[in-house]
Amino acid sequence: MAKYKLDIIVSADSVEDANEKIKALTTILKHLKTEEIKKIASVVSNPLQLSIIKAKFL
């Protein structure tokens, strides 16, 4: 599989927080296929579904 380098902007409270977000995303991207990532994106884009997911983490 080819590798691509992209410039992205990450919203975060600090550089350290942004780095942690990028590390987490990299891990997720390594383990999921494009279609799976798209499904996750559609779920977290829905405010009700996102609130349910967040409640399970607390």
C-alpha positions in Angstrom: 0.0 0.0 0.0 1.3 3.4 -0.9 2.0 6.0 1.8 1.0 9.6 1.5 2.0 12.7 3.4 -0.7 15.3 4.1 -0.8 18.6 5.9 -3.7 18.7 8.3 -5.0 21.1 11.0 -5.9 19.7 14.4 -8.0 21.6 16.9 -6.5 21.1 20.4 -5.8 22.9 23.6 -2.1 22.4 23.3 0.6 21.0 21.1 0.8 17.9 23.3 -2.9 17.3 23.0 -2.7 17.7 19.2 0.2 15.1 19.1 -1.9 12.7 21.2 -4.8 13.1 18.8 -2.6 12.4 15.8 -1.1 9.3 17.4 -4.6 8.0 18.2 -5.8 8.7 14.6 -2.7 7.0 13.2 -3.4 3.9 15.3 -7.1 3.8 14.2 -6.2 4.3 10.5 -3.7 1.4 10.6 -6.4 -1.0 11.8 -9.5 0.0 9.8 -10.4 -0.1 6.2 -11.7 3.0 4.4 -15.3 1.9 4.5 -15.1 1.2 8.2 -13.6 4.7 8.9 -16.4 6.3 6.8 -19.0 4.5 8.8 -17.4 5.7 12.1 -17.3 9.3 10.7 -21.1 9.1 9.9 -21.8 7.9 13.4 -19.8 10.6 15.2 -21.3 13.2 12.9 -24.7 12.5 14.4 -25.0 14.4 17.6 -27.3 11.9 19.3 -25.1 8.9 18.4 -22.0 10.8 19.5 -23.5 11.7 22.9 -24.3 8.0 23.4 -20.7 7.0 22.5 -19.3 9.6 24.8 -21.6 8.5 27.7 -20.1 5.0 27.4 -16.6 6.3 27.9 -17.4 8.2 31.1 
